[in-house]
Amino acid sequence: MLSRYASYAFLSAAVFASPACHANTGAYPYSNLNLGDSLVIDEVRHGVLSGDTGLSADFCEDKSDFYCVTSELLCFAVPKNLAPEQKVWVYGKYRYEILRPAMTQRIFGEDVDIIVIGQSSISDKTHTPGTFFYYSPKRGLLAFGGYVERKADGKIYPGLPIDAMLSSESVGFGAESSAHQ
């Protein structure tokens, strides 16, 4: 399906060059500040773009109880009405768990409540997260990345985060609709 997303190269340039708020257009850009990689979640074109690779993506419908995107590059789902007592949910092939409840962080010049969510395969009975998400109900998905096991000083340090993709805008994918206005 790469040819279907050939226009993504142009979209990517437009997304990262324009200072306009992209939440209103349905395109959510993310950047890796270490590696210079980029990723765009595009609800309008139903795709996810990373570099020059664009792949099809499925999104939850408006009437769904979830904000979600499913593609070969990224899978993410969070309940639209995430209750404070809810710690775990399952969507598709993944189990999501709140690793850290809402904590106020100062980002984009504002105080934002951010939840850290771990994602593991439902087939993994240990529920070891392979991916983590920094999510704000009001601001949406603000960052995400993966984990890697590292060895140092003869010890194994499991679950250390690797480079994360950071939202290039103050509103990311899956934000409450009032944040778009």
The 8 nearest C-alpha neighbors of each residue, nearest first, counted from 0:
[[1, 3, 2, 54, 4, 55, 53, 5],
 [0, 2, 4, 3, 53, 54, 5, 52],
 [1, 3, 5, 4, 0, 6, 53, 54],
 [4, 2, 0, 1, 5, 6, 53, 54],
 [3, 5, 6, 2, 53, 1, 7, 0],
 [4, 6, 2, 7, 3, 8, 1, 53],
 [7, 5, 4, 9, 8, 10, 3, 2],
 [8, 6, 10, 9, 5, 4, 11, 53],
 [9, 7, 11, 6, 10, 51, 5, 12],
 [8, 10, 12, 7, 11, 6, 13, 5],
 [11, 9, 7, 13, 12, 8, 14, 6],
 [10, 12, 14, 8, 9, 13, 7, 15],
 [11, 13, 9, 10, 15, 14, 16, 8],
 [14, 12, 10, 16, 11, 15, 17, 9],
 [15, 13, 11, 12, 16, 17, 10, 28],
 [14, 16, 12, 13, 17, 11, 28, 18],
 [17, 15, 13, 14, 12, 18, 11, 19],
 [16, 18, 19, 14, 15, 13, 12, 20],
 [19, 17, 16, 20, 15, 14, 21, 168],
 [20, 18, 17, 21, 14, 22, 168, 16],
 [19, 21, 22, 23, 18, 168, 24, 170],
 [22, 20, 24, 23, 26, 19, 27, 25],
 [21, 23, 25, 24, 20, 179, 170, 26],
 [22, 24, 21, 25, 179, 20, 180, 26],
 [25, 23, 21, 22, 26, 43, 20, 27],
 [24, 26, 42, 22, 23, 41, 43, 21],
 [27, 25, 41, 21, 24, 40, 22, 42],
 [26, 28, 40, 39, 171, 172, 21, 22],
 [29, 27, 39, 167, 38, 166, 26, 40],
 [30, 28, 166, 165, 38, 167, 164, 37],
 [31, 29, 37, 164, 165, 36, 32, 167],
 [30, 32, 164, 36, 35, 33, 34, 163],
 [31, 33, 35, 34, 30, 36, 164, 165],
 [34, 32, 31, 35, 162, 36, 163, 30],
 [35, 33, 36, 31, 32, 162, 30, 37],
 [34, 36, 31, 32, 33, 37, 30, 50],
 [37, 35, 31, 34, 30, 50, 38, 49],
 [36, 38, 30, 29, 49, 50, 31, 35],
 [37, 39, 49, 29, 48, 28, 30, 40],
 [40, 38, 28, 48, 27, 47, 41, 29],
 [39, 41, 47, 27, 26, 42, 46, 28],
 [40, 42, 26, 46, 43, 44, 25, 45],
 [41, 43, 45, 25, 44, 26, 40, 46],
 [44, 42, 45, 41, 25, 26, 24, 46],
 [43, 45, 46, 42, 41, 55, 4, 47],
 [46, 44, 42, 56, 43, 41, 55, 57],
 [45, 47, 55, 56, 41, 54, 44, 40],
 [46, 48, 40, 54, 53, 39, 41, 56],
 [49, 47, 53, 39, 38, 52, 50, 54],
 [48, 50, 38, 52, 37, 51, 53, 39],
 [49, 51, 52, 37, 48, 36, 38, 8],
 [50, 52, 8, 49, 53, 48, 7, 5],
 [53, 51, 49, 50, 48, 54, 1, 4],
 [52, 54, 48, 4, 47, 1, 49, 7],
 [53, 55, 46, 47, 1, 0, 48, 56],
 [56, 54, 46, 45, 70, 47, 53, 57],
 [57, 55, 46, 70, 45, 69, 47, 68],
 [56, 58, 69, 68, 45, 70, 59, 55],
 [59, 57, 68, 67, 60, 69, 56, 42],
 [60, 58, 67, 63, 66, 65, 61, 68],
 [59, 61, 63, 62, 58, 66, 65, 67],
 [62, 60, 63, 59, 64, 66, 65, 58],
 [61, 63, 60, 64, 59, 65, 66, 79],
 [64, 62, 60, 65, 61, 59, 66, 79],
 [63, 65, 79, 78, 62, 66, 80, 61],
 [66, 64, 78, 79, 63, 77, 67, 76],
 [65, 67, 173, 77, 76, 59, 79, 78],
 [68, 66, 76, 59, 75, 58, 65, 77],
 [67, 69, 58, 75, 74, 57, 56, 76],
 [68, 70, 74, 57, 56, 73, 58, 75],
 [71, 69, 56, 73, 72, 74, 55, 57],
 [70, 72, 73, 54, 69, 74, 56, 55],
 [73, 71, 70, 47, 74, 54, 49, 69],
 [74, 72, 70, 71, 69, 75, 68, 47],
 [75, 73, 69, 68, 70, 76, 72, 67],
 [74, 76, 67, 68, 69, 73, 77, 66],
 [77, 75, 67, 66, 65, 90, 68, 78],
 [76, 78, 65, 66, 79, 67, 75, 81],
 [79, 77, 65, 81, 80, 64, 66, 76],
 [80, 78, 65, 64, 81, 66, 77, 175],
 [79, 81, 78, 82, 64, 65, 136, 77],
 [80, 82, 78, 79, 83, 85, 77, 136],
 [81, 83, 85, 84, 80, 86, 78, 79],
 [84, 82, 85, 81, 86, 100, 101, 80],
 [83, 85, 82, 86, 81, 87, 100, 97],
 [86, 84, 82, 83, 87, 81, 88, 97],
 [85, 87, 97, 96, 84, 88, 83, 95],
 [88, 86, 96, 95, 85, 97, 89, 94],
 [89, 87, 95, 94, 96, 90, 86, 85],
 [90, 88, 94, 93, 95, 91, 87, 92],
 [89, 91, 93, 92, 76, 94, 88, 95],
 [90, 92, 93, 89, 94, 121, 69, 76],
 [91, 93, 121, 120, 90, 94, 89, 122],
 [94, 92, 120, 121, 91, 90, 119, 89],
 [93, 95, 89, 119, 121, 118, 88, 120],
 [96, 94, 118, 88, 87, 117, 89, 93],
 [97, 95, 87, 117, 116, 86, 98, 118],
 [96, 98, 116, 86, 99, 115, 117, 100],
 [99, 97, 116, 115, 96, 117, 100, 114],
 [98, 100, 115, 97, 114, 101, 116, 102],
 [101, 99, 114, 102, 97, 115, 98, 113],
 [102, 100, 114, 113, 112, 99, 103, 115],
 [101, 103, 112, 113, 100, 104, 114, 99],
 [102, 104, 112, 111, 110, 113, 101, 105],
 [105, 103, 111, 110, 106, 112, 102, 113],
 [104, 106, 110, 109, 111, 108, 103, 107],
 [107, 105, 108, 109, 104, 110, 111, 169],
 [106, 108, 109, 169, 105, 110, 168, 111],
 [109, 107, 106, 105, 110, 111, 169, 104],
 [110, 108, 105, 106, 107, 111, 104, 169],
 [109, 111, 105, 104, 103, 106, 112, 108],
 [110, 112, 103, 104, 105, 113, 109, 106],
 [111, 113, 103, 102, 101, 135, 104, 110],
 [114, 112, 135, 101, 102, 134, 111, 133],
 [113, 115, 101, 100, 134, 133, 99, 135],
 [114, 116, 133, 99, 98, 132, 97, 134],
 [117, 115, 97, 132, 98, 96, 131, 114],
 [118, 116, 131, 128, 96, 95, 130, 98],
 [117, 119, 95, 128, 130, 94, 129, 131],
 [120, 118, 128, 94, 126, 129, 93, 127],
 [119, 121, 93, 122, 123, 94, 92, 118],
 [120, 122, 93, 123, 94, 92, 119, 124],
 [121, 123, 120, 124, 92, 119, 93, 126],
 [124, 122, 120, 121, 125, 126, 119, 127],
 [123, 125, 126, 122, 121, 127, 120, 119],
 [126, 124, 127, 123, 119, 122, 128, 121],
 [127, 125, 124, 123, 119, 128, 120, 121],
 [126, 128, 125, 119, 129, 123, 118, 124],
 [129, 127, 119, 118, 117, 130, 126, 131],
 [130, 128, 146, 145, 119, 118, 127, 131],
 [129, 131, 145, 118, 128, 144, 117, 146],
 [130, 132, 117, 144, 116, 143, 145, 118],
 [131, 133, 143, 116, 115, 142, 134, 117],
 [134, 132, 115, 142, 141, 114, 143, 140],
 [133, 135, 140, 114, 113, 139, 141, 132],
 [134, 136, 113, 139, 138, 137, 112, 114],
 [135, 137, 139, 174, 138, 175, 134, 173],
 [136, 138, 175, 174, 135, 178, 139, 177],
 [139, 137, 170, 174, 135, 136, 171, 178],
 [174, 140, 138, 173, 171, 135, 172, 136],
 [139, 141, 134, 171, 172, 142, 173, 133],
 [140, 142, 166, 171, 133, 134, 165, 139],
 [143, 141, 165, 133, 164, 166, 132, 140],
 [144, 142, 132, 163, 164, 131, 133, 165],
 [143, 145, 163, 131, 130, 164, 162, 161],
 [146, 144, 130, 129, 161, 160, 131, 147],
 [145, 147, 160, 158, 159, 129, 161, 130],
 [146, 148, 158, 159, 149, 160, 161, 157],
 [147, 149, 157, 158, 156, 159, 146, 155],
 [150, 148, 156, 155, 147, 157, 151, 159],
 [149, 151, 155, 154, 156, 153, 152, 148],
 [150, 152, 153, 154, 149, 155, 156, 148],
 [151, 153, 154, 150, 155, 156, 149, 148],
 [152, 154, 151, 150, 155, 156, 149, 148],
 [155, 153, 151, 152, 150, 156, 149, 157],
 [154, 156, 150, 149, 157, 151, 153, 148],
 [155, 157, 149, 148, 150, 154, 158, 159],
 [158, 156, 148, 159, 155, 149, 147, 146],
 [157, 159, 146, 147, 148, 160, 156, 128],
 [158, 160, 146, 147, 157, 148, 161, 156],
 [161, 159, 146, 145, 158, 147, 162, 144],
 [160, 162, 146, 145, 163, 147, 144, 159],
 [163, 161, 144, 160, 164, 31, 33, 145],
 [164, 162, 144, 143, 31, 165, 161, 142],
 [163, 165, 31, 30, 143, 142, 29, 144],
 [166, 164, 142, 29, 30, 141, 163, 31],
 [165, 167, 29, 141, 168, 142, 28, 171],
 [166, 168, 29, 28, 165, 30, 169, 27],
 [169, 167, 166, 170, 171, 20, 28, 21],
 [168, 170, 107, 171, 138, 167, 166, 141],
 [171, 169, 138, 168, 139, 22, 174, 172],
 [172, 170, 139, 140, 141, 27, 138, 166],
 [171, 173, 139, 140, 174, 27, 170, 40],
 [174, 172, 139, 66, 140, 171, 175, 67],
 [139, 175, 173, 138, 137, 136, 172, 176],
 [176, 174, 137, 177, 178, 136, 173, 138],
 [175, 177, 178, 179, 174, 180, 137, 173],
 [176, 178, 179, 175, 180, 137, 174, 138],
 [179, 177, 176, 180, 175, 137, 174, 138],
 [180, 178, 177, 176, 22, 23, 170, 175],
 [179, 178, 177, 176, 23, 22, 20, 175]]
